[in-house]
Amino acid sequence: MHDKETIRDLLIKYFNGSVSVIQKKWIDDWVNESTRNEELFYSCLEEWERQNLQYIADVEQAFLDFNKKIDHVVPHKSENNTRPTKPKLPAYKLFMVASVVFIALVFSGALDFVLVKTYSSGYGELSTVALNDGTLVYLNANSQLKTARFTFFSDKRQVELSGEASFDVAHDPFNQFIVQTKNGLDVVVHGTEFTVYNRHQNTEVHLKSGKVELIKHNATGRETVIMKPGEKVRMEPDGDLQKKVVKTAEEFASWKEYRYVFNQTSLAEISDLIKDNYGVEVEISADSIKNLTVSGSFRSEDAEEFATAVAQVLGISMEAGEHIFRFYDAE
């Protein structure tokens, strides 16, 4: 595997996130062997980034302008009429150029693109993500997962979630797996199966198997909660953590099968679910029906079909407009 072209092909697969755990470990060790390996790594990275641009940047023009400045440097006259060569930039000038480029990347947001890989799912869409360590992540609709593109910068297995996802974490006794949420709650595990809900000002964690440690960060320090299988913890908007036992296994990430399980769930809460998962606005005509509750299981991949079924169970009417559902009393 020491052939240059073979290594280049393997690195491209690595940047695409399609290598095995063993190949990933080999690449990490190979990069640290020599500066030549490191230079080849970043050369392949630049090639890959140019072929997979996700933002608009006039990089070519910047390099042309830079080369023009170098070309216009007046060379020293040669006494023996030999062909003059371009003077090399001193090391400190190269450092200054590199610093300027780095700062430009930071302020343009390009550095985040280089170091962070983002996975997203659209409205009404479920997505499965296989991370480099073997962990499987199932993204619910309208969700986003961010992870480090190159793990050799850190020994942590750390991701950032916005939305909802179910995790089947590959066991690693030495490196914790951490799910960060925008509400200041971290989920810390070594290998287990759980679901994290993180929308608006609410965060919920459902633990199916294994052991999970929740760490809540606040101004006065941090609070730690240990979860056992079959438990659910909800963090309220005020930061209060509420733990309870999940009555049925059905409540664990049933949305992976486009199935929704409700236990005395109000129409107002279901309306939020429709907005989050399907991107459809919901209007409830009267306060009297907002608190009507539903218990049971619904399976549907279509937003209108789902909303119609809920209305029928509640004994109310539902009207579908353009990007909006209206619930109203049938009487």
C-alpha positions in Angstrom: 0.0 0.0 0.0 3.1 2.3 -0.3 2.5 3.1 -4.0 1.8 6.8 -4.3 -1.3 6.4 -6.5 -2.7 3.8 -4.2 -2.3 6.1 -1.2 -3.8 9.0 -3.2 -6.9 6.9 -4.0 -7.2 5.8 -0.4 -7.0 9.4 0.8 -9.7 10.5 -1.5 -11.9 7.7 -0.1 -11.0 9.0 3.4 -12.1 12.5 2.6 -15.4 11.1 1.2 -15.9 9.2 4.5 -15.9 5.8 2.9 -12.9 4.0 4.5 -13.0 1.3 7.2 -11.9 1.8 10.8 -8.6 -0.1 10.1 -7.9 2.0 7.0 -8.6 5.2 9.0 -6.1 4.1 11.7 -3.5 3.3 9.0 -3.9 6.8 7.5 -3.6 8.5 10.9 -0.3 6.6 11.6 1.0 7.2 8.0 0.5 11.0 8.2 2.5 11.2 11.4 5.4 9.2 10.0 7.1 12.1 8.0 6.6 15.6 6.7 6.6 14.2 3.2 3.5 12.1 4.0 1.9 15.1 5.6 2.6 17.2 2.5 1.1 14.5 0.2 -2.0 14.4 2.5 -2.6 18.2 2.2 -1.9 18.1 -1.5 -4.6 15.4 -1.9 -6.9 17.4 0.4 -6.5 20.5 -1.8 -7.3 18.5 -4.9 -10.4 17.0 -3.2 -11.7 20.3 -1.9 -11.4 21.9 -5.4 -13.5 19.0 -6.8 -16.1 19.3 -3.9 -16.6 23.0 -3.4 -19.6 24.0 -1.3 -18.9 27.7 -1.2 -17.9 30.3 -3.8 -14.3 31.6 -3.5 -12.1 33.2 -6.1 -9.1 31.1 -5.2 -7.7 31.0 -8.7 -7.6 34.8 -9.0 -5.9 35.1 -5.6 -3.1 32.8 -6.7 -2.7 34.6 -10.1 -2.4 38.0 -8.3 0.1 36.5 -5.9 2.2 35.0 -8.7 2.2 38.3 -10.6 3.7 40.0 -7.5 6.4 37.4 -7.4 7.1 37.7 -11.2 7.5 41.5 -10.9 10.3 41.2 -8.4 13.4 42.6 -10.1 16.2 39.9 -10.1 19.8 40.6 -9.3 22.0 41.1 -12.4 24.2 38.1 -13.2 27.8 38.8 -14.0 28.3 35.6 -16.0 25.1 36.1 -18.2 23.5 33.0 -16.8 19.7 32.9 -16.9 18.3 34.8 -13.8 16.2 32.8 -11.4 13.2 33.9 -9.3 14.3 34.8 -5.8 12.8 32.7 -3.1 10.6 34.3 -0.5 12.3 34.5 2.9 10.8 32.2 5.6 9.3 35.0 7.6 7.4 36.3 4.5 6.1 32.8 3.8 4.9 32.7 7.4 3.2 36.1 6.9 1.4 34.9 3.7 0.3 31.7 5.5 -1.0 33.7 8.4 -3.0 36.0 6.1 -4.5 33.1 4.3 -5.4 31.4 7.6 -7.1 34.6 8.9 -9.0 35.0 5.6 -10.2 31.4 5.9 -11.4 32.0 9.5 -13.3 35.2 8.7 -14.8 33.8 5.4 -16.0 30.6 7.1 -14.0 28.4 4.8 -11.9 27.0 7.6 -15.0 25.6 9.2 -15.8 23.9 5.9 -12.4 22.4 5.7 -12.3 21.0 9.3 -16.0 20.2 9.8 -18.2 17.8 7.9 -22.0 18.4 7.9 -24.7 15.8 7.3 -28.3 17.1 6.8 -31.7 15.7 6.2 -34.6 17.6 4.5 -38.2 18.0 5.5 -40.0 14.6 5.4 -36.6 12.8 4.8 -34.8 10.3 6.9 -31.0 9.8 6.5 -28.5 7.2 7.7 -24.9 8.3 8.4 -21.9 5.9 9.0 -19.1 7.7 10.9 -15.5 6.7 10.5 -15.4 4.9 13.9 -18.2 2.6 13.0 -21.0 4.5 14.7 -24.3 4.6 12.9 -26.5 7.7 13.1 -30.1 7.9 12.0 -31.1 11.5 11.3 -34.8 12.3 11.6 -36.3 14.9 9.2 -35.0 18.5 9.2 -31.9 17.6 11.3 -28.2 18.4 11.0 -25.1 16.6 12.4 -21.6 18.1 12.4 -18.5 16.1 13.0 -14.7 16.6 12.6 -13.6 15.9 9.1 -10.1 14.8 10.2 -10.0 12.9 13.6 -6.2 13.0 14.0 -6.5 16.6 15.2 -8.2 15.3 18.4 -8.6 12.0 20.2 -12.3 12.8 21.0 -15.3 11.3 19.2 -17.4 14.4 19.3 -20.4 15.5 17.2 -22.9 18.4 17.3 -26.6 17.8 16.7 -29.4 20.1 15.8 -32.8 18.3 15.3 -33.3 14.7 16.2 -31.1 11.6 15.8 -30.8 8.0 17.0 -27.2 6.8 17.7 -25.8 3.3 17.6 -22.3 4.0 19.0 -19.4 1.7 18.2 -17.8 0.5 21.5 -14.5 2.1 22.4 -13.3 1.8 26.0 -10.7 4.4 25.6 -12.4 7.2 23.7 -15.8 8.6 24.8 -18.4 9.5 22.2 -19.9 13.0 23.0 -23.1 14.5 21.5 -23.2 18.3 22.0 -26.5 20.2 21.8 -27.1 23.9 21.3 -28.9 24.0 24.6 -25.8 23.3 26.7 -26.5 19.6 27.3 -23.8 17.0 26.4 -24.5 13.3 26.1 -21.4 11.2 27.0 -21.1 7.5 26.2 -18.6 4.7 25.3 -20.9 2.5 23.3 -24.6 2.3 23.4 -27.9 3.0 21.6 -29.9 6.1 22.3 -31.9 9.0 20.8 -31.4 12.7 21.2 -34.1 15.3 20.5 -32.8 18.9 20.3 -35.3 21.4 18.8 -36.3 24.9 19.9 -35.6 25.2 23.6 -36.1 21.6 24.5 -33.7 18.6 24.6 -34.7 15.0 25.3 -32.6 11.9 25.6 -34.0 8.3 25.3 -31.7 5.5 26.3 -32.4 2.1 24.8 -29.3 0.2 25.9 -26.0 0.7 27.6 -25.2 3.7 29.9 -25.3 7.4 29.3 -23.9 10.4 31.3 -25.7 13.7 30.8 -23.7 16.9 31.5 -25.6 20.1 31.7 -23.4 23.3 31.5 -24.6 26.5 33.2 -23.3 29.7 34.7 -22.7 28.1 38.1 -20.9 25.0 36.9 -22.3 21.7 35.6 -24.8 19.1 36.6 -24.4 15.4 35.9 -27.1 12.8 35.5 -26.6 9.1 34.9 -29.2 7.3 32.7 -30.2 3.6 32.7 -31.8 1.7 29.8 -35.5 2.5 29.5 -35.2 6.0 30.9 -36.0 9.3 29.3 -34.6 12.7 30.4 -36.1 16.0 29.3 -34.4 19.3 29.8 -37.0 22.1 30.1 -36.4 25.6 28.7 -35.4 26.8 32.3 -32.7 24.1 32.4 -34.5 21.7 34.8 -33.8 18.0 34.1 -36.8 15.7 34.3 -36.2 11.9 34.3 -38.9 9.3 33.8 -39.2 5.6 32.7 -40.4 5.0 29.2 -43.4 2.7 29.4 -43.0 0.9 26.1 -40.1 0.1 23.7 -42.3 1.6 20.9 -41.4 5.1 22.2 -37.7 4.6 21.2 -37.0 6.2 17.8 -40.2 4.8 16.2 -39.8 7.6 13.6 -37.1 5.6 12.0 -40.0 3.6 10.5 -42.1 6.7 9.8 -44.2 5.7 12.9 -45.1 8.1 15.6 -46.1 7.0 19.1 -48.2 9.4 21.2 -49.1 9.1 24.9 -51.6 11.9 25.8 -49.9 14.2 23.4 -51.7 17.5 22.8 -52.7 18.8 19.3 -50.4 21.8 20.0 -47.4 19.4 20.4 -48.4 17.4 17.3 -48.6 20.7 15.4 -45.0 21.4 16.4 -43.9 18.0 15.2 -45.6 18.6 11.8 -43.8 21.9 11.4 -40.4 20.4 12.4 -40.6 17.2 10.4 -42.5 18.2 7.3 -41.9 22.0 7.1 -45.7 22.7 7.0 -47.2 25.6 9.0 -50.1 24.7 11.2 -53.0 26.8 12.3 -55.4 25.8 15.1 -58.6 27.8 14.9 -59.6 27.7 18.6 -57.8 27.4 21.9 -60.5 24.8 22.9 -59.0 22.2 20.7 -55.3 22.9 21.3 -55.2 20.8 24.4 -57.1 17.8 22.9 -54.8 14.8 23.4 -54.0 11.7 21.3 -52.7 8.3 22.5 -51.7 5.6 20.1 -49.5 4.8 17.1 -49.6 6.4 13.6 -47.6 5.4 10.6 -47.3 7.7 7.6 -44.6 9.1 5.3 -47.0 11.8 4.0 -47.7 15.0 6.0 -51.3 15.5 4.9 -52.2 11.8 5.4 -50.7 12.1 8.9 -52.6 15.3 9.8 -55.8 13.9 8.5 -55.5 10.8 10.7 -54.9 12.9 13.8 -57.9 15.0 13.0 -60.1 12.0 12.6 -59.0 10.5 16.0 -59.7 13.9 17.7 -63.1 14.3 16.0 -62.2 17.6 14.4 -61.6 18.8 10.8 -58.4 19.5 8.9 -58.1 21.6 5.8 -54.9 21.4 3.7 -53.8 24.7 2.1 -50.6 25.6 0.3 -47.8 24.9 2.8 -50.3 25.1 5.7 -52.7 22.8 7.6 -55.7 24.2 9.4 -57.4 22.4 12.3 -60.8 23.5 13.4 -63.8 22.2 15.3 -66.1 20.1 13.1 -69.2 21.4 14.8 
